């Protein structure tokens, strides 16, 4: 499932039209329709959408898509034994691990330039 489809699904759940989403993202209506067809989008769009839909950025990168958004905008995994507190901690750990990996990659790039 591509990120564009996830954005479309979240917009539908919040009853946001393409015009509404375009206004919130500062894009044209056609750009939003194009966005909803993409598998990958820029991190800036992911950040903006995570704020608009009140979900963590990691929501757009979940494997398998086995999650649901509750009325309080929290994320619950379907058929999961993980509690909300554990889920939140695991998301933070995953994000921090990705951040560390990216920083390590950047350090290696800089060291190789010297």
Secondary structure as a PSIPRED ss2 file (coil, helix, strand):
# PSIPRED VFORMAT (PSIPRED V4.0)

   1 X C   1.000  0.000  0.000
   2 X C   1.000  0.000  0.000
   3 X H   0.000  1.000  0.000
   4 X H   0.000  1.000  0.000
   5 X H   0.000  1.000  0.000
   6 X H   0.000  1.000  0.000
   7 X H   0.000  1.000  0.000
   8 X H   0.000  1.000  0.000
   9 X H   0.000  1.000  0.000
  10 X H   0.000  1.000  0.000
  11 X H   0.000  1.000  0.000
  12 X H   0.000  1.000  0.000
  13 X H   0.000  1.000  0.000
  14 X C   1.000  0.000  0.000
  15 X C   1.000  0.000  0.000
  16 X C   1.000  0.000  0.000
  17 X C   1.000  0.000  0.000
  18 X H   0.000  1.000  0.000
  19 X H   0.000  1.000  0.000
  20 X H   0.000  1.000  0.000
  21 X H   0.000  1.000  0.000
  22 X H   0.000  1.000  0.000
  23 X H   0.000  1.000  0.000
  24 X H   0.000  1.000  0.000
  25 X H   0.000  1.000  0.000
  26 X C   1.000  0.000  0.000
  27 X C   1.000  0.000  0.000
  28 X C   1.000  0.000  0.000
  29 X H   0.000  1.000  0.000
  30 X H   0.000  1.000  0.000
  31 X H   0.000  1.000  0.000
  32 X H   0.000  1.000  0.000
  33 X H   0.000  1.000  0.000
  34 X H   0.000  1.000  0.000
  35 X H   0.000  1.000  0.000
  36 X C   1.000  0.000  0.000
  37 X C   1.000  0.000  0.000
  38 X C   1.000  0.000  0.000
  39 X C   1.000  0.000  0.000
  40 X C   1.000  0.000  0.000
  41 X C   1.000  0.000  0.000
  42 X C   1.000  0.000  0.000
  43 X H   0.000  1.000  0.000
  44 X H   0.000  1.000  0.000
  45 X H   0.000  1.000  0.000
  46 X H   0.000  1.000  0.000
  47 X H   0.000  1.000  0.000
  48 X H   0.000  1.000  0.000
  49 X H   0.000  1.000  0.000
  50 X H   0.000  1.000  0.000
  51 X H   0.000  1.000  0.000
  52 X H   0.000  1.000  0.000
  53 X H   0.000  1.000  0.000
  54 X C   1.000  0.000  0.000
  55 X C   1.000  0.000  0.000
  56 X C   1.000  0.000  0.000
  57 X H   0.000  1.000  0.000
  58 X H   0.000  1.000  0.000
  59 X H   0.000  1.000  0.000
  60 X H   0.000  1.000  0.000
  61 X H   0.000  1.000  0.000
  62 X C   1.000  0.000  0.000
  63 X C   1.000  0.000  0.000
  64 X C   1.000  0.000  0.000
  65 X C   1.000  0.000  0.000
  66 X C   1.000  0.000  0.000
  67 X E   0.000  0.000  1.000
  68 X E   0.000  0.000  1.000
  69 X E   0.000  0.000  1.000
  70 X C   1.000  0.000  0.000
  71 X C   1.000  0.000  0.000
  72 X C   1.000  0.000  0.000
  73 X C   1.000  0.000  0.000
  74 X C   1.000  0.000  0.000
  75 X E   0.000  0.000  1.000
  76 X E   0.000  0.000  1.000
  77 X E   0.000  0.000  1.000
  78 X C   1.000  0.000  0.000
  79 X C   1.000  0.000  0.000
  80 X C   1.000  0.000  0.000
  81 X C   1.000  0.000  0.000
  82 X C   1.000  0.000  0.000
  83 X C   1.000  0.000  0.000
  84 X H   0.000  1.000  0.000
  85 X H   0.000  1.000  0.000
  86 X H   0.000  1.000  0.000
  87 X H   0.000  1.000  0.000
  88 X H   0.000  1.000  0.000
  89 X H   0.000  1.000  0.000
  90 X H   0.000  1.000  0.000
  91 X H   0.000  1.000  0.000
  92 X H   0.000  1.000  0.000
  93 X H   0.000  1.000  0.000
  94 X H   0.000  1.000  0.000
  95 X H   0.000  1.000  0.000
  96 X H   0.000  1.000  0.000
  97 X H   0.000  1.000  0.000
  98 X H   0.000  1.000  0.000
  99 X H   0.000  1.000  0.000
 100 X H   0.000  1.000  0.000
 101 X H   0.000  1.000  0.000
 102 X H   0.000  1.000  0.000
 103 X H   0.000  1.000  0.000
 104 X H   0.000  1.000  0.000
 105 X H   0.000  1.000  0.000
 106 X H   0.000  1.000  0.000
 107 X H   0.000  1.000  0.000
 108 X H   0.000  1.000  0.000
 109 X H   0.000  1.000  0.000
 110 X H   0.000  1.000  0.000
 111 X H   0.000  1.000  0.000
 112 X H   0.000  1.000  0.000
 113 X H   0.000  1.000  0.000
 114 X C   1.000  0.000  0.000
